[in-house]
Amino acid sequence: MPDALAEVEPKAAQLQVAENTLITEAEKGKKKPRFMKTVPLSLIKFHTFQKTEKGQAGATPPVVKKTKENLEGPWGLGRIVFPGCQRLNNIHCFLVFYCLLITSQGVVFGLIDLSIDTFGKDNHLNDMGNLLLSLTYDISSCLIVVFISYYGGKGNIPRWITFSSFLVGFGSLLFAFPYFSGGDHKASAVTGDICQEMKTKKVCNKAVPSFQTKFISSFILGQILQGVAGMPLYILGAVFIDNSVTTHSAGIYLGIVEASVVLGYSLSYVIAATLIKGSENRTSGTSVEDSDVIQSWLQHWWIYFGLVSLIAWSTLIPLSCFPHSVRGTAKIKAEKRKHPHPFDGKIKDQEFGISIKDLFATIWVLLKNPIFTCLALTKASESLVFIGASEYLPIYIENQFLLTHATATKIAGFVLLPGGGLGQLLGGVIVSTLHMSCKALMRFIMVTSVISLIFFGFVIFVHCDPVPLAGINEDYDGTGQLGNLTAPCNSHCRCSSSFYSAICGRDNTGYFSPCFAGCTQSKTLNGRQAYYNCSCIQAGLATSDDQGDFIDARPGACDTKCYKLPLFIAFIFSTILFSVFSGIPCTLTILRIVSDNQRSLALGLTYVILRIFGTIPGPILFKMLGETFCIFRETEYCGKKGNCWIYNKMKMAYLMVGICSVCKVFTIFFTAIAFCLYKCLSKEDSDILHIPIKNLKVKKRKN
């Protein structure tokens, strides 16, 4: 009988909708309130529940049990239905508004990272402050995800996603509040970067306390709201899409969703390009003349955050109009029920209520599933790979190929973000096109992980020879000491290591700053600085400017004469591409190995495991390891540990590749265990599910 009802109920629902649309004009006039007579029926009407008359011939009998499949409704606000907009009541239109919201939150993520990084460097926040600002999202989402995934999965998912759109917009406004409220952010140091014997050193640049307090408190609260908003988006949204599409089409839709997040993150770098330019050369102290410029571009942050709020809130009404299930969901679910679950009925038929006791009972059932646990650990190890690449790649490119911080960050963004988005999309398309089973999905994860591991091995061989840097790996022609920037030629200059402004002398040696090179004069030639009378630069061919003065040094690092950057980009792009291929297949496998009524909670628990073993300890671990390959750090900033200026490039390469490779090995290991367990526990044979003979006999008797 359940199978028979599954086929009858969708048809009954369709007949009811047809009857509602064929009501005579006389019947409408009787039910229409007096105050609604002025509203055209072509624009709006009230949707009322129709009762079938007992004596009507051919009437469809009422359905006793109201299941989720029967909750297909019209597109509208509650009982207010818009007849002309019913064409929007499908999964494709839902995906458009949903991806727009997902993209807007991706933009928020990028703007948060950029603004926190800028604020932290300008104000020399300690490690705990930086971690608190960056990890608040992960911690808040980890605490709330289980409850949202369990109770939200039993409710109206479009309403939950509508609530998320409100939180995304409101949280974005909280990020804009410190800048919009007119907080001052002015530098207090008056410094110079050339050699001056009587120079006064004031290097404690601090924001006005009121601005700093507003910034930290607003960002923490905004991160909490974004964490709460993200869980219905990424968990309930994935379940809603999987319910509304066929089994082998879900990968394409989920791939588009993941690519939308990456697209939003990429757009944040594009729209905030002017802000990055404004902070590009502020790795050193800031003069009073520059403080007005800094104040101007900092106050533009609120415009971008406000724009994201408008985009997120533009999806409020469209998303709230979608019913519990879009049109066609019942038919798709009926088709899915024809295929038996890969495990026995004891797992499939378990039902739990809405009490806290039932919640913990469901969690215990999922945690006892070893395949689910291994796949969740696979996603955690994959998150560590991406965190490690994001943490080290900009620094590695900057130091290995001697580029500016802004240029290195943009290159890393153009490698990580398109590579990650394209990998998620292609991964979903490939597994959906090939109609992969669970075992085939896990094989796909292991094969692509092995390929990315091979590319990681190639990356380590693409490096450039180090350039001589005075005081670091060169001793001022024998007059100084390695590890000490001060030498007899610059001892009278009162230089500070808090102001890093690399220059290249005519002797093809790099210097930490013009001051440490002993330069006493500077000019602007064709928009670039040139330095003269540098007491530490004696060798090399001197060139004269238009006025006949001999130039000793120019800003920027010396040319490494290394042209391996394109090859490095190609290898690292391929590595990231194959690495993220496993994201969508892993999610699809988790959705298939658990019961239908446990899928949302399964994804929620996956996020908890991912946070506990991945995104929360990951940044802390990588920052601790990053301390080991720093060979010169700022030590004069108000007696505190400052920024790291110079890194050991080879040690950084080995650590970056080594850690990411170990994480990929764990991915292969956990997936292999899940694959072996699946072969032992499932009813699959050669990737084909067989229906038991006793079920076939029952169906024959019914027919």
HUURDA-V467719 format. One record per residue. N is the residue number from 1. RES is the residue in one letter. SS is DSSP state (helix for helix, strand for strand, loop for the rest). Layout:
{{N | RES | SS} {N | RES | SS}}
This chain:
{{1 | M | loop} {2 | P | helix} {3 | D | helix} {4 | A | helix} {5 | L | helix} {6 | A | helix} {7 | E | helix} {8 | V | helix} {9 | E | helix} {10 | P | helix} {11 | K | helix} {12 | A | helix} {13 | A | helix} {14 | Q | helix} {15 | L | helix} {16 | Q | helix} {17 | V | helix} {18 | A | helix} {19 | E | helix} {20 | N | helix} {21 | T | helix} {22 | L | loop} {23 | I | loop} {24 | T | loop} {25 | E | helix} {26 | A | helix} {27 | E | helix} {28 | K | helix} {29 | G | helix} {30 | K | helix} {31 | K | helix} {32 | K | loop} {33 | P | loop} {34 | R | helix} {35 | F | helix} {36 | M | helix} {37 | K | loop} {38 | T | loop} {39 | V | loop} {40 | P | loop} {41 | L | loop} {42 | S | loop} {43 | L | loop} {44 | I | loop} {45 | K | strand} {46 | F | strand} {47 | H | loop} {48 | T | loop} {49 | F | loop} {50 | Q | loop} {51 | K | loop} {52 | T | loop} {53 | E | loop} {54 | K | loop} {55 | G | loop} {56 | Q | loop} {57 | A | loop} {58 | G | loop} {59 | A | loop} {60 | T | loop} {61 | P | loop} {62 | P | loop} {63 | V | loop} {64 | V | loop} {65 | K | loop} {66 | K | loop} {67 | T | loop} {68 | K | helix} {69 | E | helix} {70 | N | helix} {71 | L | helix} {72 | E | strand} {73 | G | loop} {74 | P | loop} {75 | W | loop} {76 | G | strand} {77 | L | strand} {78 | G | loop} {79 | R | loop} {80 | I | strand} {81 | V | strand} {82 | F | loop} {83 | P | helix} {84 | G | helix} {85 | C | helix} {86 | Q | helix} {87 | R | helix} {88 | L | helix} {89 | N | loop} {90 | N | loop} {91 | I | helix} {92 | H | helix} {93 | C | helix} {94 | F | helix} {95 | L | helix} {96 | V | helix} {97 | F | helix} {98 | Y | helix} {99 | C | helix} {100 | L | helix} {101 | L | helix} {102 | I | helix} {103 | T | helix} {104 | S | helix} {105 | Q | helix} {106 | G | helix} {107 | V | helix} {108 | V | helix} {109 | F | helix} {110 | G | helix} {111 | L | helix} {112 | I | helix} {113 | D | helix} {114 | L | helix} {115 | S | helix} {116 | I | helix} {117 | D | helix} {118 | T | helix} {119 | F | helix} {120 | G | helix} {121 | K | helix} {122 | D | helix} {123 | N | helix} {124 | H | loop} {125 | L | loop} {126 | N | loop} {127 | D | helix} {128 | M | helix} {129 | G | helix} {130 | N | helix} {131 | L | helix} {132 | L | helix} {133 | L | helix} {134 | S | helix} {135 | L | helix} {136 | T | helix} {137 | Y | helix} {138 | D | helix} {139 | I | helix} {140 | S | helix} {141 | S | helix} {142 | C | helix} {143 | L | helix} {144 | I | helix} {145 | V | helix} {146 | V | helix} {147 | F | helix} {148 | I | helix} {149 | S | helix} {150 | Y | helix} {151 | Y | helix} {152 | G | helix} {153 | G | helix} {154 | K | loop} {155 | G | loop} {156 | N | loop} {157 | I | helix} {158 | P | helix} {159 | R | helix} {160 | W | helix} {161 | I | helix} {162 | T | helix} {163 | F | helix} {164 | S | helix} {165 | S | helix} {166 | F | helix} {167 | L | helix} {168 | V | helix} {169 | G | helix} {170 | F | helix} {171 | G | helix} {172 | S | helix} {173 | L | helix} {174 | L | helix} {175 | F | helix} {176 | A | helix} {177 | F | helix} {178 | P | helix} {179 | Y | helix} {180 | F | helix} {181 | S | loop} {182 | G | loop} {183 | G | loop} {184 | D | loop} {185 | H | loop} {186 | K | loop} {187 | A | loop} {188 | S | loop} {189 | A | loop} {190 | V | loop} {191 | T | loop} {192 | G | loop} {193 | D | loop} {194 | I | loop} {195 | C | loop} {196 | Q | loop} {197 | E | loop} {198 | M | loop} {199 | K | loop} {200 | T | loop} {201 | K | loop} {202 | K | loop} {203 | V | loop} {204 | C | loop} {205 | N | loop} {206 | K | loop} {207 | A | loop} {208 | V | loop} {209 | P | helix} {210 | S | helix} {211 | F | helix} {212 | Q | helix} {213 | T | helix} {214 | K | helix} {215 | F | helix} {216 | I | helix} {217 | S | helix} {218 | S | helix} {219 | F | helix} {220 | I | helix} {221 | L | helix} {222 | G | helix} {223 | Q | helix} {224 | I | helix} {225 | L | helix} {226 | Q | helix} {227 | G | helix} {228 | V | helix} {229 | A | helix} {230 | G | helix} {231 | M | helix} {232 | P | helix} {233 | L | helix} {234 | Y | helix} {235 | I | helix} {236 | L | helix} {237 | G | helix} {238 | A | helix} {239 | V | helix} {240 | F | helix} {241 | I | helix} {242 | D | helix} {243 | N | helix} {244 | S | helix} {245 | V | loop} {246 | T | loop} {247 | T | helix} {248 | H | helix} {249 | S | helix} {250 | A | helix} {251 | G | helix} {252 | I | helix} {253 | Y | helix} {254 | L | helix} {255 | G | helix} {256 | I | helix} {257 | V | helix} {258 | E | helix} {259 | A | helix} {260 | S | helix} {261 | V | helix} {262 | V | helix} {263 | L | helix} {264 | G | helix} {265 | Y | helix} {266 | S | helix} {267 | L | helix} {268 | S | helix} {269 | Y | helix} {270 | V | helix} {271 | I | helix} {272 | A | loop} {273 | A | helix} {274 | T | helix} {275 | L | helix} {276 | I | helix} {277 | K | helix} {278 | G | helix} {279 | S | loop} {280 | E | loop} {281 | N | loop} {282 | R | loop} {283 | T | loop} {284 | S | loop} {285 | G | loop} {286 | T | loop} {287 | S | loop} {288 | V | helix} {289 | E | helix} {290 | D | helix} {291 | S | helix} {292 | D | helix} {293 | V | helix} {294 | I | helix} {295 | Q | helix} {296 | S | helix} {297 | W | helix} {298 | L | helix} {299 | Q | loop} {300 | H | loop} {301 | W | helix} {302 | W | helix} {303 | I | helix} {304 | Y | helix} {305 | F | helix} {306 | G | helix} {307 | L | helix} {308 | V | helix} {309 | S | helix} {310 | L | helix} {311 | I | helix} {312 | A | helix} {313 | W | helix} {314 | S | loop} {315 | T | loop} {316 | L | helix} {317 | I | helix} {318 | P | helix} {319 | L | helix} {320 | S | helix} {321 | C | loop} {322 | F | loop} {323 | P | loop} {324 | H | loop} {325 | S | strand} {326 | V | loop} {327 | R | loop} {328 | G | loop} {329 | T | helix} {330 | A | helix} {331 | K | helix} {332 | I | helix} {333 | K | helix} {334 | A | helix} {335 | E | helix} {336 | K | helix} {337 | R | helix} {338 | K | loop} {339 | H | loop} {340 | P | loop} {341 | H | loop} {342 | P | loop} {343 | F | loop} {344 | D | loop} {345 | G | helix} {346 | K | helix} {347 | I | helix} {348 | K | helix} {349 | D | loop} {350 | Q | loop} {351 | E | loop} {352 | F | loop} {353 | G | loop} {354 | I | loop} {355 | S | loop} {356 | I | helix} {357 | K | helix} {358 | D | helix} {359 | L | helix} {360 | F | helix} {361 | A | helix} {362 | T | helix} {363 | I | helix} {364 | W | helix} {365 | V | helix} {366 | L | helix} {367 | L | helix} {368 | K | loop} {369 | N | loop} {370 | P | helix} {371 | I | helix} {372 | F | helix} {373 | T | helix} {374 | C | helix} {375 | L | helix} {376 | A | helix} {377 | L | helix} {378 | T | helix} {379 | K | helix} {380 | A | helix} {381 | S | helix} {382 | E | helix} {383 | S | helix} {384 | L | helix} {385 | V | helix} {386 | F | helix} {387 | I | helix} {388 | G | helix} {389 | A | helix} {390 | S | helix} {391 | E | helix} {392 | Y | helix} {393 | L | helix} {394 | P | helix} {395 | I | helix} {396 | Y | helix} {397 | I | helix} {398 | E | helix} {399 | N | helix} {400 | Q | helix} {401 | F | loop} {402 | L | loop} {403 | L | loop} {404 | T | loop} {405 | H | helix} {406 | A | helix} {407 | T | helix} {408 | A | helix} {409 | T | helix} {410 | K | helix} {411 | I | helix} {412 | A | helix} {413 | G | helix} {414 | F | helix} {415 | V | helix} {416 | L | helix} {417 | L | helix} {418 | P | helix} {419 | G | helix} {420 | G | helix} {421 | G | helix} {422 | L | helix} {423 | G | helix} {424 | Q | helix} {425 | L | helix} {426 | L | helix} {427 | G | helix} {428 | G | helix} {429 | V | helix} {430 | I | helix} {431 | V | helix} {432 | S | helix} {433 | T | helix} {434 | L | loop} {435 | H | loop} {436 | M | loop} {437 | S | loop} {438 | C | helix} {439 | K | helix} {440 | A | helix} {441 | L | helix} {442 | M | helix} {443 | R | helix} {444 | F | helix} {445 | I | helix} {446 | M | helix} {447 | V | helix} {448 | T | helix} {449 | S | helix} {450 | V | helix} {451 | I | helix} {452 | S | helix} {453 | L | helix} {454 | I | helix} {455 | F | helix} {456 | F | helix} {457 | G | helix} {458 | F | helix} {459 | V | helix} {460 | I | loop} {461 | F | loop} {462 | V | loop} {463 | H | loop} {464 | C | loop} {465 | D | loop} {466 | P | loop} {467 | V | loop} {468 | P | loop} {469 | L | strand} {470 | A | strand} {471 | G | loop} {472 | I | loop} {473 | N | loop} {474 | E | strand} {475 | D | loop} {476 | Y | loop} {477 | D | loop} {478 | G | loop} {479 | T | loop} {480 | G | loop} {481 | Q | loop} {482 | L | loop} {483 | G | loop} {484 | N | loop} {485 | L | loop} {486 | T | loop} {487 | A | loop} {488 | P | loop} {489 | C | loop} {490 | N | loop} {491 | S | loop} {492 | H | loop} {493 | C | loop} {494 | R | loop} {495 | C | loop} {496 | S | loop} {497 | S | loop} {498 | S | loop} {499 | F | loop} {500 | Y | loop} {501 | S | loop} {502 | A | loop} {503 | I | strand} {504 | C | strand} {505 | G | strand} {506 | R | loop} {507 | D | loop} {508 | N | loop} {509 | T | loop} {510 | G | strand} {511 | Y | strand} {512 | F | loop} {513 | S | loop} {514 | P | loop} {515 | C | loop} {516 | F | loop} {517 | A | loop} {518 | G | loop} {519 | C | strand} {520 | T | strand} {521 | Q | strand} {522 | S | strand} {523 | K | strand} {524 | T | strand} {525 | L | strand} {526 | N | loop} {527 | G | loop} {528 | R | strand} {529 | Q | strand} {530 | A | strand} {531 | Y | strand} {532 | Y | strand} {533 | N | strand} {534 | C | strand} {535 | S | loop} {536 | C | loop} {537 | I | loop} {538 | Q | loop} {539 | A | loop} {540 | G | loop} {541 | L | loop} {542 | A | loop} {543 | T | strand} {544 | S | strand} {545 | D | loop} {546 | D | loop} {547 | Q | loop} {548 | G | loop} {549 | D | loop} {550 | F | strand} {551 | I | strand} {552 | D | loop} {553 | A | strand} {554 | R | strand} {555 | P | strand} {556 | G | loop} {557 | A | loop} {558 | C | loop} {559 | D | loop} {560 | T | loop} {561 | K | loop} {562 | C | loop} {563 | Y | loop} {564 | K | loop} {565 | L | helix} {566 | P | helix} {567 | L | helix} {568 | F | helix} {569 | I | helix} {570 | A | helix} {571 | F | helix} {572 | I | helix} {573 | F | helix} {574 | S | helix} {575 | T | helix} {576 | I | helix} {577 | L | helix} {578 | F | helix} {579 | S | helix} {580 | V | loop} {581 | F | loop} {582 | S | helix} {583 | G | helix} {584 | I | helix} {585 | P | helix} {586 | C | helix} {587 | T | helix} {588 | L | helix} {589 | T | helix} {590 | I | helix} {591 | L | helix} {592 | R | helix} {593 | I | helix} {594 | V | loop} {595 | S | loop} {596 | D | helix} {597 | N | helix} {598 | Q | helix} {599 | R | helix} {600 | S | helix} {601 | L | helix} {602 | A | helix} {603 | L | helix} {604 | G | helix} {605 | L | helix} {606 | T | helix} {607 | Y | helix} {608 | V | helix} {609 | I | helix} {610 | L | helix} {611 | R | helix} {612 | I | helix} {613 | F | helix} {614 | G | helix} {615 | T | helix} {616 | I | helix} {617 | P | helix} {618 | G | helix} {619 | P | helix} {620 | I | helix} {621 | L | helix} {622 | F | helix} {623 | K | helix} {624 | M | helix} {625 | L | helix} {626 | G | helix} {627 | E | helix} {628 | T | helix} {629 | F | helix} {630 | C | strand} {631 | I | strand} {632 | F | strand} {633 | R | strand} {634 | E | loop} {635 | T | loop} {636 | E | loop} {637 | Y | strand} {638 | C | loop} {639 | G | loop} {640 | K | strand} {641 | K | loop} {642 | G | loop} {643 | N | loop} {644 | C | strand} {645 | W | strand} {646 | I | strand} {647 | Y | strand} {648 | N | loop} {649 | K | helix} {650 | M | helix} {651 | K | helix} {652 | M | helix} {653 | A | helix} {654 | Y | helix} {655 | L | helix} {656 | M | helix} {657 | V | helix} {658 | G | helix} {659 | I | helix} {660 | C | helix} {661 | S | helix} {662 | V | helix} {663 | C | helix} {664 | K | helix} {665 | V | helix} {666 | F | helix} {667 | T | helix} {668 | I | helix} {669 | F | helix} {670 | F | helix} {671 | T | helix} {672 | A | helix} {673 | I | helix} {674 | A | helix} {675 | F | helix} {676 | C | helix} {677 | L | helix} {678 | Y | helix} {679 | K | helix} {680 | C | helix} {681 | L | helix} {682 | S | loop} {683 | K | loop} {684 | E | strand} {685 | D | strand} {686 | S | loop} {687 | D | loop} {688 | I | strand} {689 | L | strand} {690 | H | loop} {691 | I | loop} {692 | P | loop} {693 | I | helix} {694 | K | helix} {695 | N | helix} {696 | L | helix} {697 | K | helix} {698 | V | helix} {699 | K | helix} {700 | K | helix} {701 | R | helix} {702 | K | helix} {703 | N | loop}}
